[in-house]
Amino acid sequence: MNGTLYLCATPIGNLEDITERVIRTLNEADMIACEDTRGSLKLLNHFDIHTPMTSYHEFNKYDKAVTIIGMLKEGKNVALITDAGTPVISDPGEVLVSMCHDEGINVTSLPGACACITALSLSGISGRRFCFEGFLPHDKKERSFVLSELQRESRTIIMYEAPHHLKATLKLLYDTLGDRKLSVCRELTKRFEEVRPTSLGEALEYYEENEPRGEYVLVIAGKSPEEIVSEERKKYEEMTVEEHVKLYEDQGMDHKEAMKQAALDRGIPKREIYNCLHKA
């Protein structure tokens, strides 16, 4: 009978944020897979946990996953932890979880601390709809693609960033998204926790004068529906009324429906469209 892979959330700063269930599972597991055995050892020592550890990180995530799958097939239980927070969130654990599903191995998650959700709850920016981007890709082409997608994103955007890349990332976001509302969250749950409600432009100015320190979560307001409608209308206003109506007629609409849709796009009465065409 196969064992179970336990995804165990660990504290993102304050050690009191670990759950009793995670402590029990880490004690009872046959093996703990972690990103950094030295860093995780401090956590395990604090809670007097002596379960054997094995490294599982970005650079061995495929080969080591095969080894861990082998252990699970032998009936052993493995607990997966990340350096801080919930495994799989911006973390190589997603590879192991996917392989476990392919092999029919049971996976269960033990919820707990997660930096992106903690930051969102503190940000003062809408949490009804949001998307998580993690760290921007290092590859320039991929990064450019992600940023271009975010230009029209109407949901709240959550991103992670390291201190030495923060200023460059803020500049990229400002140039791409414009001056959006922003909440900069730093060192969450730790002694020097800071939440700075600001904007991309103001944050860029602030960190030019104040060197970034600690790990950052950026919570960025999405584009408002009004902005999206305004941009769409501006695009259509660059066309003549005749071109606009013909655009829809070429898509198969009859003349009457094409006029109606063009009027909706431009935010004007249908009669104005009719009058323009009649004069033409």
PALORO-33189 format. One record per residue (C-alpha): residue in three letters; x, y, z. Coordinates in nm, 3 decimals, always signed. Example, Ala and Ser with C-alpha at 12.3 -4.5 7.8 and 13.67 -1.06 7.14 Angstrom:
2
<node type="ALA" px="+1.230" py="-0.450" pz="+0.780"/>
<node type="SER" px="+1.367" py="-0.106" pz="+0.714"/>
REM end
This chain:
280
<node type="MET" px="+0.000" py="+0.000" pz="+0.000"/>
<node type="ASN" px="+0.132" py="+0.345" pz="-0.096"/>
<node type="GLY" px="+0.222" py="+0.605" pz="+0.162"/>
<node type="THR" px="+0.094" py="+0.963" pz="+0.165"/>
<node type="LEU" px="+0.263" py="+1.290" pz="+0.068"/>
<node type="TYR" px="+0.180" py="+1.558" pz="+0.327"/>
<node type="LEU" px="+0.215" py="+1.923" pz="+0.217"/>
<node type="CYS" px="+0.297" py="+2.099" pz="+0.543"/>
<node type="ALA" px="+0.274" py="+2.477" pz="+0.572"/>
<node type="THR" px="+0.549" py="+2.625" pz="+0.789"/>
<node type="PRO" px="+0.573" py="+2.975" pz="+0.946"/>
<node type="ILE" px="+0.668" py="+3.267" pz="+0.720"/>
<node type="GLY" px="+0.830" py="+3.443" pz="+1.014"/>
<node type="ASN" px="+0.667" py="+3.401" pz="+1.354"/>
<node type="LEU" px="+0.720" py="+3.041" pz="+1.470"/>
<node type="GLU" px="+0.392" py="+3.050" pz="+1.665"/>
<node type="ASP" px="+0.206" py="+3.032" pz="+1.333"/>
<node type="ILE" px="+0.274" py="+2.660" pz="+1.286"/>
<node type="THR" px="-0.023" py="+2.430" pz="+1.353"/>
<node type="GLU" px="-0.037" py="+2.138" pz="+1.597"/>
<node type="ARG" px="-0.131" py="+1.912" pz="+1.307"/>
<node type="VAL" px="+0.185" py="+2.006" pz="+1.114"/>
<node type="ILE" px="+0.404" py="+1.945" pz="+1.421"/>
<node type="ARG" px="+0.245" py="+1.600" pz="+1.473"/>
<node type="THR" px="+0.280" py="+1.509" pz="+1.105"/>
<node type="LEU" px="+0.645" py="+1.616" pz="+1.090"/>
<node type="ASN" px="+0.711" py="+1.397" pz="+1.394"/>
<node type="GLU" px="+0.528" py="+1.095" pz="+1.255"/>
<node type="ALA" px="+0.649" py="+1.106" pz="+0.893"/>
<node type="ASP" px="+0.920" py="+0.867" pz="+0.773"/>
<node type="MET" px="+1.097" py="+1.147" pz="+0.587"/>
<node type="ILE" px="+1.081" py="+1.527" pz="+0.555"/>
<node type="ALA" px="+1.162" py="+1.673" pz="+0.213"/>
<node type="CYS" px="+1.272" py="+2.038" pz="+0.234"/>
<node type="GLU" px="+1.432" py="+2.308" pz="+0.020"/>
<node type="ASP" px="+1.721" py="+2.384" pz="+0.255"/>
<node type="THR" px="+1.809" py="+2.120" pz="+0.516"/>
<node type="ARG" px="+2.017" py="+2.366" pz="+0.719"/>
<node type="GLY" px="+1.740" py="+2.625" pz="+0.739"/>
<node type="SER" px="+1.473" py="+2.365" pz="+0.809"/>
<node type="LEU" px="+1.687" py="+2.208" pz="+1.083"/>
<node type="LYS" px="+1.647" py="+2.527" pz="+1.289"/>
<node type="LEU" px="+1.268" py="+2.492" pz="+1.265"/>
<node type="LEU" px="+1.274" py="+2.120" pz="+1.352"/>
<node type="ASN" px="+1.510" py="+2.173" pz="+1.645"/>
<node type="HIS" px="+1.283" py="+2.446" pz="+1.782"/>
<node type="PHE" px="+0.994" py="+2.197" pz="+1.798"/>
<node type="ASP" px="+1.216" py="+1.902" pz="+1.900"/>
<node type="ILE" px="+1.146" py="+1.710" pz="+1.578"/>
<node type="HIS" px="+1.407" py="+1.448" pz="+1.482"/>
<node type="THR" px="+1.262" py="+1.299" pz="+1.162"/>
<node type="PRO" px="+1.524" py="+1.236" pz="+0.886"/>
<node type="MET" px="+1.543" py="+1.501" pz="+0.613"/>
<node type="THR" px="+1.625" py="+1.500" pz="+0.243"/>
<node type="SER" px="+1.679" py="+1.803" pz="+0.017"/>
<node type="TYR" px="+1.420" py="+1.878" pz="-0.249"/>
<node type="HIS" px="+1.473" py="+2.203" pz="-0.438"/>
<node type="GLU" px="+1.459" py="+2.375" pz="-0.776"/>
<node type="PHE" px="+1.779" py="+2.212" pz="-0.906"/>
<node type="ASN" px="+1.694" py="+1.848" pz="-0.820"/>
<node type="LYS" px="+1.314" py="+1.859" pz="-0.834"/>
<node type="TYR" px="+1.280" py="+1.597" pz="-1.110"/>
<node type="ASP" px="+1.545" py="+1.344" pz="-1.006"/>
<node type="LYS" px="+1.465" py="+1.367" pz="-0.634"/>
<node type="ALA" px="+1.091" py="+1.342" pz="-0.707"/>
<node type="VAL" px="+1.156" py="+0.997" pz="-0.857"/>
<node type="THR" px="+1.336" py="+0.894" pz="-0.536"/>
<node type="ILE" px="+1.055" py="+1.027" pz="-0.315"/>
<node type="ILE" px="+0.792" py="+0.853" pz="-0.532"/>
<node type="GLY" px="+0.985" py="+0.530" pz="-0.475"/>
<node type="MET" px="+0.968" py="+0.579" pz="-0.098"/>
<node type="LEU" px="+0.596" py="+0.651" pz="-0.113"/>
<node type="LYS" px="+0.537" py="+0.335" pz="-0.319"/>
<node type="GLU" px="+0.713" py="+0.140" pz="-0.043"/>
<node type="GLY" px="+0.443" py="+0.261" pz="+0.195"/>
<node type="LYS" px="+0.645" py="+0.535" pz="+0.363"/>
<node type="ASN" px="+0.492" py="+0.873" pz="+0.445"/>
<node type="VAL" px="+0.675" py="+1.188" pz="+0.334"/>
<node type="ALA" px="+0.617" py="+1.544" pz="+0.460"/>
<node type="LEU" px="+0.707" py="+1.822" pz="+0.215"/>
<node type="ILE" px="+0.797" py="+2.163" pz="+0.354"/>
<node type="THR" px="+0.927" py="+2.481" pz="+0.190"/>
<node type="ASP" px="+1.167" py="+2.739" pz="+0.335"/>
<node type="ALA" px="+0.865" py="+2.936" pz="+0.458"/>
<node type="GLY" px="+0.493" py="+2.918" pz="+0.395"/>
<node type="THR" px="+0.284" py="+2.670" pz="+0.197"/>
<node type="PRO" px="+0.454" py="+2.421" pz="-0.039"/>
<node type="VAL" px="+0.386" py="+2.444" pz="-0.416"/>
<node type="ILE" px="+0.316" py="+2.824" pz="-0.402"/>
<node type="SER" px="+0.612" py="+2.959" pz="-0.608"/>
<node type="ASP" px="+0.788" py="+2.639" pz="-0.510"/>
<node type="PRO" px="+0.924" py="+2.326" pz="-0.687"/>
<node type="GLY" px="+0.679" py="+2.107" pz="-0.494"/>
<node type="GLU" px="+0.432" py="+2.131" pz="-0.782"/>
<node type="VAL" px="+0.643" py="+1.882" pz="-0.979"/>
<node type="LEU" px="+0.632" py="+1.624" pz="-0.699"/>
<node type="VAL" px="+0.257" py="+1.669" pz="-0.645"/>
<node type="SER" px="+0.188" py="+1.627" pz="-1.018"/>
<node type="MET" px="+0.396" py="+1.308" pz="-1.032"/>
<node type="CYS" px="+0.217" py="+1.170" pz="-0.725"/>
<node type="HIS" px="-0.119" py="+1.222" pz="-0.895"/>
<node type="ASP" px="+0.012" py="+1.046" pz="-1.208"/>
<node type="GLU" px="+0.122" py="+0.750" pz="-0.996"/>
<node type="GLY" px="-0.201" py="+0.731" pz="-0.797"/>
<node type="ILE" px="-0.031" py="+0.830" pz="-0.470"/>
<node type="ASN" px="-0.240" py="+1.010" pz="-0.209"/>
<node type="VAL" px="-0.156" py="+1.377" pz="-0.147"/>
<node type="THR" px="-0.303" py="+1.589" pz="+0.131"/>
<node type="SER" px="-0.243" py="+1.949" pz="+0.235"/>
<node type="LEU" px="-0.205" py="+2.076" pz="+0.592"/>
<node type="PRO" px="-0.299" py="+2.445" pz="+0.564"/>
<node type="GLY" px="-0.122" py="+2.727" pz="+0.741"/>
<node type="ALA" px="+0.080" py="+3.040" pz="+0.672"/>
<node type="CYS" px="+0.099" py="+3.177" pz="+0.316"/>
<node type="ALA" px="+0.268" py="+3.510" pz="+0.243"/>
<node type="CYS" px="+0.049" py="+3.608" pz="-0.054"/>
<node type="ILE" px="-0.279" py="+3.562" pz="+0.137"/>
<node type="THR" px="-0.139" py="+3.733" pz="+0.449"/>
<node type="ALA" px="-0.033" py="+4.033" pz="+0.238"/>
<node type="LEU" px="-0.366" py="+4.050" pz="+0.056"/>
<node type="SER" px="-0.557" py="+4.057" pz="+0.384"/>
<node type="LEU" px="-0.339" py="+4.344" pz="+0.512"/>
<node type="SER" px="-0.321" py="+4.545" pz="+0.190"/>
<node type="GLY" px="-0.645" py="+4.741" pz="+0.197"/>
<node type="ILE" px="-0.689" py="+4.652" pz="-0.172"/>
<node type="SER" px="-0.986" py="+4.445" pz="-0.292"/>
<node type="GLY" px="-0.953" py="+4.074" pz="-0.218"/>
<node type="ARG" px="-1.273" py="+3.965" pz="-0.394"/>
<node type="ARG" px="-1.089" py="+3.876" pz="-0.715"/>
<node type="PHE" px="-0.713" py="+3.836" pz="-0.736"/>
<node type="CYS" px="-0.437" py="+3.662" pz="-0.930"/>
<node type="PHE" px="-0.101" py="+3.544" pz="-0.800"/>
<node type="GLU" px="+0.205" py="+3.598" pz="-1.019"/>
<node type="GLY" px="+0.482" py="+3.503" pz="-0.773"/>
<node type="PHE" px="+0.823" py="+3.622" pz="-0.896"/>
<node type="LEU" px="+0.849" py="+3.771" pz="-1.244"/>
<node type="PRO" px="+1.032" py="+3.535" pz="-1.487"/>
<node type="HIS" px="+1.406" py="+3.592" pz="-1.534"/>
<node type="ASP" px="+1.381" py="+3.530" pz="-1.909"/>
<node type="LYS" px="+1.326" py="+3.867" pz="-2.083"/>
<node type="LYS" px="+1.086" py="+3.734" pz="-2.345"/>
<node type="GLU" px="+0.874" py="+3.547" pz="-2.091"/>
<node type="ARG" px="+0.879" py="+3.845" pz="-1.854"/>
<node type="SER" px="+0.765" py="+4.077" pz="-2.130"/>
<node type="PHE" px="+0.477" py="+3.842" pz="-2.212"/>
<node type="VAL" px="+0.364" py="+3.828" pz="-1.848"/>
<node type="LEU" px="+0.377" py="+4.207" pz="-1.813"/>
<node type="SER" px="+0.179" py="+4.260" pz="-2.133"/>
<node type="GLU" px="-0.092" py="+4.027" pz="-1.997"/>
<node type="LEU" px="-0.104" py="+4.221" pz="-1.670"/>
<node type="GLN" px="-0.171" py="+4.549" pz="-1.852"/>
<node type="ARG" px="-0.541" py="+4.460" pz="-1.887"/>
<node type="GLU" px="-0.572" py="+4.261" pz="-1.563"/>
<node type="SER" px="-0.876" py="+4.381" pz="-1.367"/>
<node type="ARG" px="-0.815" py="+4.155" pz="-1.067"/>
<node type="THR" px="-0.585" py="+4.249" pz="-0.778"/>
<node type="ILE" px="-0.230" py="+4.129" pz="-0.859"/>
<node type="ILE" px="-0.002" py="+3.971" pz="-0.596"/>
<node type="MET" px="+0.372" py="+3.936" pz="-0.657"/>
<node type="TYR" px="+0.683" py="+3.840" pz="-0.463"/>
<node type="GLU" px="+1.017" py="+4.020" pz="-0.489"/>
<node type="ALA" px="+1.361" py="+4.006" pz="-0.330"/>
<node type="PRO" px="+1.514" py="+4.332" pz="-0.196"/>
<node type="HIS" px="+1.794" py="+4.351" pz="-0.455"/>
<node type="HIS" px="+1.544" py="+4.335" pz="-0.744"/>
<node type="LEU" px="+1.267" py="+4.550" pz="-0.594"/>
<node type="LYS" px="+1.353" py="+4.885" pz="-0.755"/>
<node type="ALA" px="+1.393" py="+4.735" pz="-1.103"/>
<node type="THR" px="+1.063" py="+4.548" pz="-1.068"/>
<node type="LEU" px="+0.876" py="+4.859" pz="-0.951"/>
<node type="LYS" px="+1.013" py="+5.049" pz="-1.254"/>
<node type="LEU" px="+0.898" py="+4.772" pz="-1.491"/>
<node type="LEU" px="+0.553" py="+4.765" pz="-1.334"/>
<node type="TYR" px="+0.518" py="+5.145" pz="-1.341"/>
<node type="ASP" px="+0.623" py="+5.161" pz="-1.708"/>
<node type="THR" px="+0.386" py="+4.878" pz="-1.803"/>
<node type="LEU" px="+0.081" py="+4.928" pz="-1.581"/>
<node type="GLY" px="+0.089" py="+5.300" pz="-1.513"/>
<node type="ASP" px="+0.056" py="+5.447" pz="-1.166"/>
<node type="ARG" px="-0.162" py="+5.184" pz="-0.997"/>
<node type="LYS" px="-0.259" py="+5.174" pz="-0.630"/>
<node type="LEU" px="-0.011" py="+4.952" pz="-0.445"/>
<node type="SER" px="+0.049" py="+4.804" pz="-0.101"/>
<node type="VAL" px="+0.410" py="+4.706" pz="-0.024"/>
<node type="CYS" px="+0.428" py="+4.437" pz="+0.245"/>
<node type="ARG" px="+0.762" py="+4.355" pz="+0.403"/>
<node type="GLU" px="+0.885" py="+4.098" pz="+0.656"/>
<node type="LEU" px="+0.535" py="+3.963" pz="+0.724"/>
<node type="THR" px="+0.467" py="+3.828" pz="+1.076"/>
<node type="LYS" px="+0.822" py="+3.922" pz="+1.182"/>
<node type="ARG" px="+0.936" py="+4.182" pz="+1.433"/>
<node type="PHE" px="+0.980" py="+4.457" pz="+1.171"/>
<node type="GLU" px="+0.666" py="+4.380" pz="+0.970"/>
<node type="GLU" px="+0.567" py="+4.676" pz="+0.752"/>
<node type="VAL" px="+0.266" py="+4.743" pz="+0.529"/>
<node type="ARG" px="+0.301" py="+5.055" pz="+0.315"/>
<node type="PRO" px="-0.015" py="+5.169" pz="+0.128"/>
<node type="THR" px="+0.113" py="+5.372" pz="-0.166"/>
<node type="SER" px="+0.122" py="+5.375" pz="-0.547"/>
<node type="LEU" px="+0.374" py="+5.241" pz="-0.797"/>
<node type="GLY" px="+0.505" py="+5.591" pz="-0.867"/>
<node type="GLU" px="+0.538" py="+5.688" pz="-0.502"/>
<node type="ALA" px="+0.699" py="+5.353" pz="-0.413"/>
<node type="LEU" px="+0.955" py="+5.398" pz="-0.690"/>
<node type="GLU" px="+1.053" py="+5.738" pz="-0.550"/>
<node type="TYR" px="+1.063" py="+5.609" pz="-0.191"/>
<node type="TYR" px="+1.297" py="+5.317" pz="-0.265"/>
<node type="GLU" px="+1.530" py="+5.535" pz="-0.468"/>
<node type="GLU" px="+1.605" py="+5.709" pz="-0.138"/>
<node type="ASN" px="+1.555" py="+5.415" pz="+0.101"/>
<node type="GLU" px="+1.741" py="+5.091" pz="+0.034"/>
<node type="PRO" px="+1.504" py="+4.790" pz="+0.027"/>
<node type="ARG" px="+1.551" py="+4.538" pz="+0.310"/>
<node type="GLY" px="+1.376" py="+4.208" pz="+0.373"/>
<node type="GLU" px="+1.142" py="+4.000" pz="+0.159"/>
<node type="TYR" px="+0.857" py="+4.181" pz="-0.021"/>
<node type="VAL" px="+0.504" py="+4.104" pz="-0.130"/>
<node type="LEU" px="+0.349" py="+4.356" pz="-0.372"/>
<node type="VAL" px="-0.029" py="+4.385" pz="-0.385"/>
<node type="ILE" px="-0.131" py="+4.587" pz="-0.691"/>
<node type="ALA" px="-0.478" py="+4.713" pz="-0.777"/>
<node type="GLY" px="-0.622" py="+4.580" pz="-1.103"/>
<node type="LYS" px="-0.737" py="+4.804" pz="-1.386"/>
<node type="SER" px="-1.083" py="+4.944" pz="-1.315"/>
<node type="PRO" px="-1.376" py="+4.859" pz="-1.547"/>
<node type="GLU" px="-1.406" py="+5.230" pz="-1.625"/>
<node type="GLU" px="-1.046" py="+5.242" pz="-1.747"/>
<node type="ILE" px="-1.101" py="+4.938" pz="-1.968"/>
<node type="VAL" px="-1.417" py="+5.087" pz="-2.124"/>
<node type="SER" px="-1.244" py="+5.423" pz="-2.174"/>
<node type="GLU" px="-0.947" py="+5.259" pz="-2.350"/>
<node type="GLU" px="-1.178" py="+5.055" pz="-2.573"/>
<node type="ARG" px="-1.373" py="+5.366" pz="-2.673"/>
<node type="LYS" px="-1.055" py="+5.557" pz="-2.746"/>
<node type="LYS" px="-0.944" py="+5.275" pz="-2.976"/>
<node type="TYR" px="-1.274" py="+5.283" pz="-3.166"/>
<node type="GLU" px="-1.274" py="+5.662" pz="-3.189"/>
<node type="GLU" px="-0.959" py="+5.636" pz="-3.398"/>
<node type="MET" px="-1.173" py="+5.465" pz="-3.664"/>
<node type="THR" px="-1.432" py="+5.639" pz="-3.877"/>
<node type="VAL" px="-1.796" py="+5.544" pz="-3.817"/>
<node type="GLU" px="-1.804" py="+5.380" pz="-4.160"/>
<node type="GLU" px="-1.497" py="+5.166" pz="-4.078"/>
<node type="HIS" px="-1.643" py="+5.075" pz="-3.741"/>
<node type="VAL" px="-1.976" py="+4.953" pz="-3.884"/>
<node type="LYS" px="-1.801" py="+4.770" pz="-4.169"/>
<node type="LEU" px="-1.582" py="+4.589" pz="-3.911"/>
<node type="TYR" px="-1.890" py="+4.415" pz="-3.773"/>
<node type="GLU" px="-2.054" py="+4.365" pz="-4.113"/>
<node type="ASP" px="-1.737" py="+4.182" pz="-4.224"/>
<node type="GLN" px="-1.785" py="+3.953" pz="-3.922"/>
<node type="GLY" px="-2.130" py="+3.854" pz="-4.049"/>
<node type="MET" px="-2.360" py="+4.103" pz="-3.872"/>
<node type="ASP" px="-2.641" py="+4.264" pz="-4.067"/>
<node type="HIS" px="-2.628" py="+4.641" pz="-4.113"/>
<node type="LYS" px="-2.872" py="+4.719" pz="-3.831"/>
<node type="GLU" px="-2.689" py="+4.505" pz="-3.572"/>
<node type="ALA" px="-2.352" py="+4.643" pz="-3.684"/>
<node type="MET" px="-2.475" py="+5.000" pz="-3.624"/>
<node type="LYS" px="-2.609" py="+4.902" pz="-3.281"/>
<node type="GLN" px="-2.280" py="+4.742" pz="-3.175"/>
<node type="ALA" px="-2.076" py="+5.038" pz="-3.301"/>
<node type="ALA" px="-2.297" py="+5.273" pz="-3.098"/>
<node type="LEU" px="-2.240" py="+5.060" pz="-2.784"/>
<node type="ASP" px="-1.863" py="+5.061" pz="-2.841"/>
<node type="ARG" px="-1.856" py="+5.438" pz="-2.871"/>
<node type="GLY" px="-2.106" py="+5.504" pz="-2.591"/>
<node type="ILE" px="-2.333" py="+5.710" pz="-2.816"/>
<node type="PRO" px="-2.697" py="+5.673" pz="-2.934"/>
<node type="LYS" px="-2.757" py="+5.454" pz="-3.238"/>
<node type="ARG" px="-2.921" py="+5.753" pz="-3.411"/>
<node type="GLU" px="-2.581" py="+5.932" pz="-3.420"/>
<node type="ILE" px="-2.431" py="+5.636" pz="-3.604"/>
<node type="TYR" px="-2.724" py="+5.641" pz="-3.849"/>
<node type="ASN" px="-2.691" py="+6.016" pz="-3.904"/>
<node type="CYS" px="-2.314" py="+5.988" pz="-3.972"/>
<node type="LEU" px="-2.368" py="+5.712" pz="-4.226"/>
<node type="HIS" px="-2.660" py="+5.896" pz="-4.387"/>
<node type="LYS" px="-2.455" py="+6.215" pz="-4.428"/>
<node type="ALA" px="-2.169" py="+6.014" pz="-4.574"/>
REM end
